[in-house]
Amino acid sequence: MRNISCEKCGNKFICNGSGYDCWCFEKPYVRLDATEELSDCLCEQCLIQLYNERSKNNNQGRSQLQD
């Protein structure tokens, strides 16, 4: 378990990432584009926002996630 500050917004959250136990593994995968470099994780709100932005930009007809 790690205490993390979100790379995007700075909010603090807890990652249970060892062994795929973290909440983020329950979310759809978000592919970063080649210009993005993240050194650590995003909080749930920022991850959902990024997913929704990518889905909208890709026009793949995916529904948006809710918090």
N, C-alpha and C positions, 0 to 999 in steps of 0.2 A: 504494500500500500504506500502511495506517495502523495504528499500534498503538492499540488501544482498550481501555478498561475497560468491562466489561459494565454496562449501565445498571441491571440488576437485582441481580446478585451481586457485582460489582466485580472479577471475574476478568479478567485481561488476555489479549487475543488479537489476532491480526492479521487485518485486513480487506483483501482484495484487490479491493474493490468497484468499481474503475474498469472499465467495460466488461463488467459482469456476470460477472466472474471469481471472485467470492468464493464460498466454500462454501455460504453461506446461500441462494444462488439454486438450489441443488440440493434444498432443503427445501421442503415444501409451504408455501403462503402462509398467514400467520397474521393475521387481522383483529383489530385492537385495538378495544375498545369505546370509546364516546364519552368516558368518564371517564379513560382512560389517555393520558398524554402521555409519550412517550419522546424524549429529545433526541439519542439515538444508538442504536447497535446493541446487540443481546443476543448473548451467547456461544452456542455451539452447544447446550450443555446447557440453558440457560434457554429458548432458542427451542423446543427439542423439548418441554420441560416445558410451556410455554405452549400449544403446539399440542395436546398431549395433554389438557390441562385444557379447552381450547375444544372439542375433539372430544367429550370426555365430556359436557360441559355441553350441547352441541348435539344429543346423541343421534342423530347422523346415521349411526351404524354404521361409522364409519371406524375402521380399526385404528390402534393407537397406534404411534408411532415409537420406535425403539430408538436408544441412543447408538451 
